[in-house]
Amino acid sequence: MNDPTTIRRLYGRRQGHALRAGQAALVEELLPRLALPESGALDSRVLFGDDRPLQLEIGFGAGEHLAAQAEAASGTGFIGCEPFLNGVVGALGHVRDRALGNVRIHMGDALEAVERLPDESLERVYLLHPDPWPKARHAKRRMMNHGPLDLIARKLKPGAEFRLGTDDPTYCRWAMMIMDQRRDFSWTATSSADFLERPADWPETRYERKARRQGHEVWYFRYIRV
């Protein structure tokens, strides 16, 4: 029987509200220029034409964080993965408005894109406010499980960083338990402030602000690939 923590499958709707004309135009005109090739191995040269560093965000929501990081590091290539069309449209709008030439987008399962990258090719991976799947019977659906983390660990360079953000207490406890079982990641925190206060280079998103308005605590985890 397969280990349930290795199960990888997308759950939920791929599209929410109907797209407006301008949004549909972004999908038709800009997305094809930014989308990953449909097949074959991926690396910096395939995606950007040079040997620049690579970072990847899993589930970028509306693309605010992805765009802010890309704008702050124009010499780095950013791969954003998001299965839901409305989120992709949000990211496309940021790319257009900020003239970001260092972003590529995969509308689908992030791990499918990660698998196609060379081992030890990523300098940072972001997993911010993933779906918590709070019921115990759905724990196998969480991204913070050993199967996905094994793959992520292979693709990160030694010394590279894995960032996790969550405002869900159940997910927070689960993630800490899972990461405590691993020996290929080292937690950077030395005091509570290191995971209770948002780092300066960690852009805030609307989702995070909404969580705080609702009285939720937000936790910021930074792990180094050993």
N, C-alpha and C positions, 0 to 999 in steps of 0.2 A: 504493500500500500504506500502511496506517495506521502511524504511528510507534508502535512497541511501548511506548514510555514513556507513551503516552496511554491505553493499555488499562485499563479499569476494570471489575473483576468480582470478586465475592466467591468465595473458595475455602474449603472446609472445612465442618465440620458446624455446623448452627444450634442443635443441642441435644446435650448430653452425657448425664449421668445423669438418671434420671427425677426429676420434682419430687415433693417431699413435699406433704402436704395444705396446710400453711400457705403454702408457696411457690406452689402453684397458686392459692390464694386471692389472693395478691398480684397475680398476673398477671390474674386475672379481675376484681378489684375496683379495684386501685390503678393498674395500667398504663393502662387506658382514660382515666383522669383526667389522666395525665401525658403520654400519647402525642401526638406532633405531629399536626395535622390531616392527613388522607390526601392532600389536594391543595391547590393554591393557594399564593400567595406567603406567606412567613413574615416576620414582623418582631417587635419587642419587644411592640408592642400586641396583635398576634394571639396571642402566646404567654403574655404576662403582664399585659396590660391597661394598660400604661403605657410610658414611654419609657426604661426602665432600660438600662444597658449590657448587652452580650451577650458571653458566652464560650462556646466549644464544645470538647468533647473527642471525639476520634476513637478509637474502640475503647477503652472505659473499663474493660474487664476486669470485675472484681467491683464496681466503683463506689467504691472507697475514696478514690481521689484526687478524683474528681468530687464526692463528698459533703463531703470536707474543704474543698475550695475553695468550695463553695456555702455551707457553714456559716460560713466566714471572711468572706464577702462577701455578706451577706443582701440588699443592694440591687442586686446584679447577677443577671441571668438566665443560667442555665447550661443548655446543650443537650448532652446526652450521647448519643452514637451508638455502638451495639454490635449486631452482627448475631446474636450467640449468646444464646439464651434464658437459659441458666444465669447468664451475666454480668448480664443485665438483672434477673433475680431478685435477685442480690446488691445491685444498685443500689437496687432498690425497697425492700429491707430497710433500707438506710441512710436513705433518704428517710423511711420510716415512723418509724424509731427516733429520728431527729434532728428530726423535724417540719420538713422542708425544703420550703418552699413556692416556692422559686426554681429548681426543676429541672424540665426537660422531657426526655423520652426518645424517641429514634428507634431502634426495633429493625430495623435494616437497613443498607444501604450509606450510610455517612456522607456521601459526596459527593452523594447524592441530596438530602439535607437541606441541605447547603451551597449547592447550586445555587439553592434556593428563597429564600435570604436576599438582601436588598439588597446591592449592592456597597458596600464600605467600611462595613459594619455591625458587624463583630466587633472586640472589643478584645483578644482573645487566643484562640489555637487551641492545643490540646494534642494531641500524638501521642506517647504514652508506650509504649515497648516494643512496637512493632508487630511483626507476624510478619516475621522477617528473610528468609524465602525464600532460604536460603544458596547454593543451586545457581545457577550463572551463567545457566542456561537459564530460570530462574524470575525473573530480575531485573525483568522487565516487570510482575510482580505486586506489587512493592513500592510502598507508598504514597509513598515518597520518590522520585518521578519527576516530570518536568516537567509532565505533564498534570494530575495532581492539584494540584501546587504552583501552577500557573497559576491554577486556580480558587480555591484558598485565598488566594493573593495578592490577587485581585480583591475578596474579601469582607472582608479585613482593612483597618481604617482605617490611614492613614499614621501611623507611629509605634506601631502596635499590635505585639503580640509573638506569635511562633510558637515553641513549645517542643517539642523533640524529646528523648526519653530512650531510650537503648538500652544493652543489655549485650552485644550481639553485635558482635564486631570487624569482621566482613564488612559488616554493615549500617552500622556507624559510618563505615568508609572510604567506602562507597558514598554515604552521605548527605553527607559532607563534599565529595566530588567533585561531586555534583549541585548543592549549594548554592554551591559556589565558581564554578559556571558562571552563576549568576544575578546580576542587578544590581538586583533589586527587594527583596532582603533584605540586611541588614547584620548580621554576626555580632558579638555583644556582647563576646566574650571578649578580654581583654587579657593574660591569663596562664593557665597551665595549671590553676590552681585554679578558674578560672571555669567550666571544663567537667568537672573531676574531683571537685569538691565540690558536694554537693546544696545549692541555695539554700534559705534559711530558709523561704521561702514556697512550697516545692515538697514537699508531703507525701509521705512514704515509704509505699510499699505493700508488701503481703506478697510480691508477685512480686519486687520489688527486694531485699527482705531475703533471700529465697531465693537470688537470683542471687549476692549477696555471700557467703552461706554456702557456695555452690558454688565460691567463689574467682573469680567473674567481676568484672571491672572494670565500672563503670557510668559512662556519659558523659551529661552534661547540656548540651544545646545550647539557647541562647536567641538568636533572630534577631528583628530589628526590621524591620518593613515600611517600606521607604524611600518 
